[in-house]
Structures are given as C-alpha cells and as structure tokens.
C-alpha cells in the first residue's frame, strides 16, 4: 500500500489508529477525560486520578450499597459490572463515586477513566462518538474511525480482557451511555445522572438513588470548612444554614466557603441571608437547584468587584475549561490580574481547580454566572468579552501554526492583539497546547460562526491546521472546515474559500471519504481557475490525482499529476512540483517501474531540499532508498532508508518512522535476513498501532503470509 502524498499548501494523509495495551497514563481535562493507572506516577492533585470536589462527605450507607452491587455480597452471579448512581443536582453523586473508586485501586490494575457526558450543560449533552474518540485518544490512540459503530467496536476490543473502571458522569439518557459500555465482564462502569436511567436495566445495571445529607452529616461537612469552634458557638444557626441548603453538599460547601472567607461574620448572618426571598426560593425549587441558587447568590455577593466581573464574563463563554489567559482575555486585563481573581473564585468554590492552570464551572454554577451576566452586563459587553476570547484563541493558534507548519501559513489574520504571552516555547509544547485546547477551539469557532464573525471563523479553522495534520481528529477536521468554508463564502474571501476547500478535502481523504474529497477538490479547481490562481489550481489537481491513486485508479491519477506539475513549473512553485513527483514515484514503484520511480524520487528530494523542506525531502529519500533496494542495490538503498529514518525519529514523525522501518524490513526479507526483517516489522507494527490501524492490519496480514 503506497503512502498518500502531502500537498503544497496542505499535506494529504490517510489512516486510522488504535492503542495497544491498557496500562497507559494520560490526561485530557479539557475534553473531560481523565485516565490513571497503577503504573502512573502519583498524581499531583486529587483530580489527576478522578475529579473529587471539595464538598465530599462520608456516606456510609451509599458506599455500602455500591459495594454490595459490585461484589454481589458474595453471592454467586450477583455482582454487577454496571451501576447507575442518580440524584438531584449538587447532591454529591460524582464525589461519592470517585471517592469510592479511589478506595478500590487494586481492583482495577489496568486503570480508571472518567468522562463528563455534560448531560445538562448549556451546549447540550456530549455525543457518544465524541466521548469514545476522547477515551481512545486519551489512552494513546493516534486516530479514531468516524463511524460510531466502528468506534464502539474499537473501544470494546481495546478494553477486552482488561480490569478497568470507567466513570460516565452527568449522563442524560440510556441511549447516550449504551455505546460507551464495555463488552468484557472484567471491569466496572459507573454512571451518574440526575435521571434514574431505568432503561439501562436491560443492560444489567444496578441502581442507587443518592438522597440529601441528614442533619448530622450536613453539620459535619459545614464544620470542616468553617471550624468546629464557630459551629459550637452558634450550633442553632449552623443547623439552620444546613437545613436551608436542603442537604445538598454543593450548597453547604458554597455557604461554608463564604463564611470561611469572613471569619468575623456570625453564622446567623448567613442563615438570615439564606432565609430571605422564600417565595422565590419555593417557586424555583426543582431538584434542589433553588437552594443552590440561594447559596450562589450569597457567595457572589461577597466577591470583590474585579472577581465578580470575571465571574460574569466567564459564565456565558462556550468553552469547557478556563485558564488565566482566557480569563485575562475575557476581561481585557493582565495575566497577573486574572490569576489572582481566578484564585479567589476557586477559594470561594465557584470554580473547580482541575489543574494545572485549568478550572471549570459546575454546570449549575455556570448557569448562575450566565444569569448574573445577563442581569448586570449589556449584550454588547458580553459580545465584546467573547470577541476578545475568540481573538486570543486565534492569535495563539496562529503562533502555533507559524511554528509547526510555517509553509502553510499563507493567509493574513485580522484579530486584535491581546498582549498576553504565548503559552508554549517549542514545537512539542505548541502541539500539546493545540491538542489540550482542541474542544475549546472548536467551541469558539462555532460561537464565531453563529455570530457571523466570518473572518474570525475561517481564520480559526486555518490556524488549527497543525492539530488536524499531526493528530488527525477527523470529525473535528471535517466539521471545522465545513464551518470555515461557509464563513469564507459569507465573507466573500475567495482565497480563503479555496484554502478551506483544499485543507478540508485533505481531511475528507484522510478519513477515507474519497468521493467527498474529490468533490471538494473539484470545487477548488473551478474556483482557482475562475480566479486565475495557478498555484491553487495545482493544489486541486494534485488532490484529485491523489484521490484517484488512493482508489486504485493509477491511470486516471497520472494526467492530473502531470497537469499539476505543468502549472507549477509555469508559475515557479518548485515545492509543489516535487510533491507531485513523489506521488508519481509511488505509482511507478507500485507498478515495478523502478528506474522511473528512482528518477521521480531523486528529482523530488533535490527540489524539496532546495526549498528547505526536510520532512518531505526525507519522505522522498525513504522511497528512493526502497526503489534502489528493489532494483538490486541493497547497500545503497538501505543506507538511504536509514538516513530518512533518522530524520523521522528526530522530528517525532511516528507514522513515517513506521513506514521507513517497514521498508527496511521488506528489504531485509528480500535479502534473506528473516530475523532482521521480523524485528524491523515488529517495530513498525508498534508505531502503526498508534498512528494507522489500516497499515497495522495490512502489516500483520502480510507478515502472517510471508
């Protein structure tokens, strides 16, 4: 199977990926995924393992019920591997489950995973496909298939014969949960929800409804925060506060945080504040949310002016997590200012610190913050805050693009500068930032498109290119370019439209949607010719030719590739010429026309070195070495492939490192060096398992038949 070519403005790629082995340590707090294994180092904070909010209190009866469901009380066949924990918002479901699972670490030697299904978030519940995508990637997968059924199958095959615990937090429906269930009986899945989810009974679930804290447990939680002495001094007032919080741990926590920050305030003063406006409280009494609202009102009332402003500015934002830079951008303030006020919000338990430098709202708290913004801020002020956040994400993603894929940075940016420091210093940290922020980037992209901030929308899509190219998030890649293409067209920017078509087509091709990719390239070709842009015309021709080659129609591919070379030679774009020659060389190599392949690859390498493109020059080099070895010159061919392998290893290009190892293994096999060939192919297979399951499957099949 030949490797897909990489284009002049955008690089064409293909393949999927899968993880091999369960005990992988990873973390993706921005996507709502947490992973821990016994092989991992000790977590720096409680949330490294699973999120354990501050308002936990012991619930002996609930813990005993969970233990009974899990073990079956020693009765044969009575143990359950799916448990649903339900109860009102703020009742402490997540804390209970996470605390319990932390005590069972030895039961799950292959790891524990957590995902927030966002059942009641403003943006709507998470899709099962999104969660599976994030689960697999958080465990180390390079790429994941688009189809939900394929993702579910991959998830179940990966976790087969493993003993892992999975927490599916804040679920909305049984249908949302069902694709995330494992097939193997060796682990445990715990689902939390405000709904009872009785539909999961058919999946063998056990159920536990969490009730409000009793007076004694509530008082104990309250005293932990403000101190036993203050409770002993005003026991009646303390119990009144707990009663007004209706036994909801979240409300008790918020109330106690207010008192803890005001050591001289009498407890009775807080009780009186919570007692006011009882008619409004009664009218809003739904699943305890009114009680939380009263506690939030009280906590908000004592915030400093700047911190209250930040609370209001963060509430309406579409992002799942916030950090100091996001906070600074939202308020148009300095990083130091934002850090201090974030600390105050965390101290007041209005933000959860899921670190490092990452916070998030409880969904009810965000509803409250959004409500305060709607009541106290003008629509213009809210839009300006969102616009600054969009601009900051665009500015930062653009800096990552400049660093990671400078040849692809061709379109101007129009965002207002934030004056904030960039949160990365080298290529690996720039890619890590894009990956960690990918869901927030998509959220601000959608928000910009909804408001028809069209230039911002397509520029965000363009700036995210290194994320898509390197990490292959197919669903996000395709969605982003659909949004970006529509925005570019509304913006009347023909150059941006062609860029969206070309880079989006590469994503479609990488996802094996070759028919859709060819259609996007065809649209790009028409647009380029209408605009007289021969460079973009060549890109579209290369893309169409590559689609034909990927579908096994080499004879149809060659004319398009020849046309691409002709138009690029005419306009003086040598890099494009060289990239098209790599594809022609791959076709010649597949057809055993070795002299012609050597000529194409040699010309391509010279051209790419001349324009300082070491990665693509190494791609041409590894193919050149393979062609030389196939022609009988094994020493020279092996030396060239090893030289390319060193380039891929130093740059972290895992997929191409695997390709080079496979080619070296094939050459060793042809020389009769079977042990060396097997070792090289085994090394390649390990890398393919992460970067391309299609190639991994192909290599396993070819090795089995050898």
Residue pairs with C-beta under 8 A, 6 or more apart in sequence:
1 694
1 695
1 698
2 549
2 586
2 587
2 589
2 590
3 14
3 586
3 619
3 656
3 659
4 12
4 13
4 14
4 509
4 510
4 546
4 550
5 12
5 542
5 546
5 549
5 579
5 580
5 582
5 583
5 586
6 12
6 13
6 579
6 582
6 616
6 619
7 502
7 506
7 539
7 542
7 543
7 546
7 576
7 579
8 407
8 535
8 538
8 539
8 542
8 568
8 573
8 575
8 576
8 579
9 407
9 408
9 410
9 499
9 502
9 503
9 535
9 536
9 539
10 408
10 465
10 469
10 502
10 503
10 506
10 539
11 469
11 506
12 506
12 509
12 510
12 542
12 543
12 546
13 469
13 472
13 506
13 509
13 510
13 655
14 509
14 510
14 512
14 550
14 692
14 694
15 143
15 472
15 510
15 655
15 691
15 692
15 693
15 694
15 695
16 142
16 143
16 144
16 145
16 692
16 693
16 694
17 141
17 142
17 143
17 144
17 472
17 689
17 690
17 691
17 692
17 693
18 136
18 141
18 154
18 158
18 689
18 690
18 693
18 696
19 136
19 139
19 140
19 141
19 158
19 689
19 690
20 686
20 689
20 690
22 37
22 110
22 111
22 139
22 158
22 159
22 162
22 164
23 37
23 38
23 39
23 109
23 110
23 111
24 35
24 37
24 111
24 139
24 140
25 35
25 36
25 37
25 39
25 40
25 41
26 33
26 35
26 138
26 139
26 140
27 33
27 34
27 35
27 48
27 138
28 34
28 35
28 134
28 137
28 138
28 436
29 47
29 321
29 354
29 355
29 358
29 360
29 436
30 320
30 321
30 358
30 436
30 437
30 438
30 439
30 440
31 134
31 138
31 320
31 438
31 439
32 114
32 115
32 116
32 118
32 126
32 131
32 134
32 320
33 113
33 114
33 115
33 131
33 134
33 135
33 138
34 47
34 48
34 49
34 50
34 51
34 113
34 114
34 115
34 138
35 111
35 112
35 113
35 114
35 138
35 139
36 43
36 48
36 49
36 50
36 111
36 112
37 109
37 110
37 111
37 112
38 105
38 106
38 109
38 111
43 49
44 355
44 356
45 353
45 355
46 52
47 353
47 354
47 355
49 98
49 102
49 112
50 98
50 101
50 102
50 112
50 114
50 167
51 94
51 98
51 114
51 352
51 354
52 95
52 98
52 99
52 102
53 94
53 95
53 250
53 253
53 352
53 362
54 253
54 349
55 92
55 95
55 221
55 249
55 250
55 252
55 253
55 349
56 92
56 95
56 96
56 99
56 249
57 92
57 213
57 217
57 218
57 220
57 221
57 224
57 249
58 217
59 92
59 96
59 210
59 217
62 96
62 208
62 210
63 96
63 100
65 208
66 83
66 85
66 96
66 97
66 100
66 190
66 208
67 100
69 79
69 80
69 83
69 206
69 208
70 79
70 80
70 83
70 104
70 188
71 79
72 78
72 79
72 80
80 204
80 205
80 206
81 182
81 185
81 187
81 188
81 189
81 204
82 181
82 188
82 189
82 190
82 191
82 200
82 203
82 204
82 205
82 206
83 188
83 189
83 190
83 191
83 205
83 206
83 207
83 208
84 190
84 191
84 192
84 193
84 196
84 197
84 200
84 205
84 206
84 207
84 208
85 93
85 96
85 97
85 190
85 191
85 192
85 193
85 208
85 210
86 93
86 192
86 193
86 194
86 195
86 196
86 197
86 207
86 208
86 209
86 210
87 93
87 194
87 209
87 210
87 211
88 194
88 212
88 248
88 287
88 288
88 289
89 120
89 194
89 248
89 250
89 287
89 288
89 289
89 292
89 363
89 364
90 248
90 249
90 250
90 251
90 288
90 289
90 291
90 292
90 362
90 364
91 210
91 211
91 212
91 247
91 248
91 249
91 250
91 288
92 210
92 213
92 248
92 249
92 250
93 169
93 192
93 193
93 210
94 167
94 169
94 170
94 192
95 249
96 210
97 167
97 169
97 190
97 192
98 114
98 167
101 108
101 112
101 165
101 167
101 188
101 190
104 165
105 112
107 163
107 165
107 188
108 163
108 164
108 165
108 187
108 188
109 163
110 162
110 163
110 164
110 187
111 162
111 164
111 165
112 164
112 165
112 166
112 167
113 135
113 138
113 139
113 164
113 165
113 166
113 167
114 166
114 167
114 169
115 126
115 131
115 134
115 135
115 166
115 167
115 168
115 169
115 180
116 126
116 169
116 170
117 125
117 126
117 131
117 168
117 169
117 170
117 171
117 172
117 176
117 177
118 124
118 125
118 126
118 170
118 363
119 125
119 170
119 171
119 172
119 176
119 193
119 194
119 195
120 170
120 172
120 194
120 363
121 170
121 363
121 366
122 318
122 363
122 366
122 367
122 370
123 318
123 443
125 171
125 172
125 173
125 176
126 176
127 176
128 148
128 152
128 176
128 177
128 178
128 179
128 180
129 148
129 151
129 179
129 475
130 475
131 168
131 180
132 144
132 148
132 151
132 152
132 154
132 155
132 179
132 180
133 144
133 151
133 473
133 475
135 155
135 180
136 144
136 151
136 154
136 155
136 158
137 144
137 471
137 473
139 158
140 690
141 690
142 471
142 472
142 654
142 655
142 690
142 691
142 692
143 471
143 472
143 473
143 474
143 691
143 692
143 693
144 151
144 154
144 474
145 151
145 154
145 474
146 474
146 475
146 511
146 513
148 179
151 179
152 179
152 180
155 180
155 182
156 182
156 183
156 184
159 182
159 184
159 187
160 182
160 183
160 184
161 184
161 186
162 184
162 186
162 187
163 186
163 187
164 182
164 187
164 188
165 187
165 188
165 189
165 190
166 180
166 182
166 187
166 188
166 189
166 190
167 189
167 190
167 191
167 192
168 177
168 180
168 189
168 190
168 191
168 192
169 192
170 192
170 193
170 194
170 363
171 177
171 191
171 192
171 193
171 195
171 197
172 193
172 195
173 195
173 197
173 199
174 197
174 198
174 199
174 200
174 203
175 199
177 191
177 197
177 200
178 200
178 203
180 189
181 189
181 203
182 189
191 197
191 200
191 205
194 287
196 207
196 209
197 205
198 207
201 207
211 247
212 246
212 247
212 248
212 288
213 221
213 242
213 247
213 248
213 249
213 252
214 247
215 239
215 242
215 243
218 242
218 243
218 245
218 247
218 252
219 231
219 238
219 239
219 242
221 242
221 249
221 252
221 253
221 256
222 231
222 238
222 241
222 242
222 252
222 255
222 256
223 230
223 231
223 238
224 256
225 253
225 256
225 257
225 259
225 260
226 256
226 259
226 260
226 267
230 238
230 259
230 267
231 238
231 267
233 267
234 266
234 267
234 268
237 266
237 267
237 268
237 270
237 271
238 267
240 268
240 271
240 275
241 252
241 255
241 267
241 270
241 271
241 274
242 252
244 271
244 274
244 275
244 291
244 294
245 251
245 252
245 255
245 274
245 291
245 295
246 288
246 291
248 288
248 291
248 292
250 292
250 295
250 362
250 364
251 288
251 291
251 292
251 294
251 295
252 295
253 349
254 292
254 295
254 296
254 298
254 299
254 348
254 349
254 350
255 270
255 274
255 295
255 298
255 299
257 299
257 347
257 348
257 349
258 270
258 298
258 299
258 302
258 348
259 265
259 267
259 270
261 302
261 347
261 348
262 302
270 298
273 298
273 301
274 294
274 295
274 298
277 294
280 290
281 290
281 291
281 293
281 294
282 290
283 290
284 290
284 293
285 291
289 364
292 364
292 368
293 368
296 350
296 364
296 365
296 368
297 368
299 348
299 349
299 350
300 308
300 311
300 350
300 368
300 372
302 348
303 311
303 344
303 345
303 348
303 350
304 341
304 344
306 331
306 333
306 337
306 341
307 341
307 344
307 345
308 372
309 331
310 327
310 330
310 331
310 338
310 341
310 342
310 345
311 345
311 350
311 369
311 372
312 369
312 372
312 373
312 376
312 377
313 327
313 330
313 331
313 373
313 377
313 382
313 385
314 322
314 326
314 327
314 330
314 361
314 369
315 361
315 366
315 368
315 369
315 370
315 371
315 372
315 373
316 369
316 370
316 373
316 374
316 382
316 385
316 386
317 326
317 330
317 385
317 386
317 389
318 386
318 443
318 444
318 446
318 447
319 326
319 389
319 439
319 440
319 443
319 444
320 360
320 439
320 440
320 443
321 354
321 358
321 359
321 360
321 440
322 342
322 351
322 358
322 359
322 360
323 357
323 358
323 359
324 335
324 338
324 339
324 342
324 357
325 335
325 338
325 392
325 396
325 420
325 421
325 423
326 389
326 392
326 440
327 338
327 341
327 342
328 334
328 335
328 337
328 338
328 418
328 420
329 388
329 389
329 391
329 392
329 418
329 420
330 385
330 386
330 388
330 389
331 337
331 338
331 385
332 388
335 420
335 421
342 351
342 359
345 351
345 359
346 352
346 353
346 359
350 361
350 365
350 369
351 359
351 360
351 361
351 365
352 359
352 360
352 361
352 362
353 359
354 360
361 369
373 382
374 382
383 451
386 444
386 447
386 451
387 453
387 456
388 416
388 418
389 444
390 415
390 444
390 447
390 448
390 453
390 456
390 460
391 415
391 416
391 418
391 456
392 415
392 418
392 420
393 437
393 440
393 441
393 444
393 460
394 413
394 415
394 456
394 459
394 460
394 463
395 413
395 415
395 417
395 418
396 422
396 423
396 433
397 434
397 441
397 460
397 463
397 464
398 409
398 413
398 415
398 459
398 463
399 422
399 424
399 430
400 424
400 430
400 431
400 433
400 434
400 463
400 466
401 408
401 409
401 462
401 463
401 464
401 465
401 466
402 409
403 424
403 426
403 427
403 430
404 427
404 430
404 431
404 466
404 470
405 465
405 466
405 469
407 575
407 613
408 465
408 466
410 499
411 459
411 462
411 495
411 496
411 499
413 459
413 463
414 455
414 456
414 459
415 456
415 459
423 429
423 433
424 430
424 432
424 433
428 652
430 466
431 466
431 467
431 470
431 471
434 441
434 464
434 466
434 467
434 471
435 467
435 471
438 464
438 467
438 473
438 476
441 460
441 464
441 467
442 476
442 479
442 480
444 460
445 457
445 460
445 461
445 464
445 480
445 483
445 484
446 483
448 456
448 457
448 460
448 487
449 457
449 483
449 486
449 487
452 487
452 490
454 487
454 488
454 490
454 491
455 487
455 491
455 493
457 483
457 484
457 487
458 484
458 485
458 487
458 488
458 491
458 493
458 496
458 499
458 500
459 496
460 480
460 484
461 480
461 481
461 483
461 484
461 487
461 500
461 503
462 484
462 496
462 499
462 500
462 503
464 480
465 503
467 473
467 476
468 476
468 477
468 480
468 503
468 507
472 510
474 507
474 510
474 511
477 504
477 507
477 510
477 511
478 504
478 507
478 508
478 511
478 513
481 500
481 503
481 504
481 507
482 504
484 496
484 500
484 504
485 497
485 500
485 501
485 504
488 496
488 497
488 499
488 500
489 497
494 527
494 531
495 531
495 533
495 536
497 527
498 524
498 527
498 528
498 531
498 533
498 536
498 540
501 520
501 521
501 523
501 524
501 527
501 540
502 520
502 521
502 524
502 536
502 539
502 540
502 543
504 520
505 516
505 517
505 518
505 520
505 521
505 524
505 543
506 517
506 543
508 514
508 516
508 517
508 520
509 517
509 543
509 546
509 547
509 550
514 547
514 550
514 551
517 543
517 547
518 543
518 544
518 547
518 548
521 540
521 543
521 544
521 547
522 540
522 544
524 536
524 539
524 540
524 543
525 537
525 540
525 541
525 544
527 536
528 534
528 536
528 537
528 539
528 540
529 537
534 567
534 568
534 570
534 571
535 567
535 568
535 571
535 573
535 576
537 567
538 563
538 564
538 565
538 567
538 568
538 571
538 573
538 576
538 580
539 564
539 576
541 560
541 561
541 563
541 564
541 567
542 560
542 561
542 564
542 576
542 579
542 580
542 583
544 560
545 557
545 558
545 559
545 560
545 561
545 564
545 580
545 583
546 557
546 583
547 557
548 554
548 556
548 557
548 560
549 557
549 583
549 586
549 587
554 587
554 590
554 591
557 583
557 587
558 584
558 587
561 580
561 583
561 584
562 584
564 576
564 580
565 576
565 577
565 580
565 581
568 574
568 576
568 577
568 580
569 577
574 607
574 610
574 611
575 607
575 608
575 611
575 613
575 616
577 607
578 603
578 604
578 605
578 606
578 607
578 608
578 611
578 613
578 616
578 620
579 604
579 608
579 616
581 600
581 601
581 603
581 604
581 607
581 620
582 600
582 601
582 604
582 616
582 619
582 620
582 623
584 600
585 596
585 597
585 600
585 601
585 604
585 620
585 623
585 624
585 627
586 597
586 623
588 594
588 596
588 597
588 600
589 597
589 623
589 626
589 627
589 630
592 630
594 627
594 630
594 631
595 631
597 623
597 627
598 624
598 627
598 628
598 631
601 620
601 621
601 623
601 624
601 627
602 620
602 624
604 616
604 620
605 617
605 620
605 621
605 624
608 614
608 616
608 617
608 620
609 617
614 647
614 651
615 647
615 651
615 653
615 656
618 644
618 647
618 648
618 653
618 656
619 644
619 656
621 640
621 641
621 643
621 644
621 647
622 640
622 641
622 644
622 645
622 648
622 656
622 659
622 660
622 663
624 640
625 636
625 637
625 638
625 639
625 640
625 641
625 642
625 643
625 644
625 663
626 637
626 641
626 663
626 666
626 667
627 637
628 636
628 637
628 640
629 636
629 637
629 638
629 641
629 663
629 667
629 670
630 637
630 667
630 670
631 637
634 667
634 670
634 671
637 667
638 664
638 667
641 660
641 663
641 664
641 667
642 664
644 656
644 660
645 657
645 660
645 661
645 664
647 653
648 654
648 656
648 657
648 660
649 657
654 687
654 690
654 691
655 687
655 688
655 691
655 692
657 687
658 683
658 684
658 685
658 687
658 688
658 691
658 692
658 695
659 684
659 695
661 680
661 681
661 683
661 684
661 687
662 680
662 681
662 684
662 688
662 695
662 699
664 680
665 676
665 677
665 678
665 679
665 680
665 681
665 684
666 677
668 674
668 676
668 677
668 680
669 677
669 706
678 703
681 699
681 703
684 699
685 696
685 699
685 700
685 703
688 695
688 696
688 699
689 696
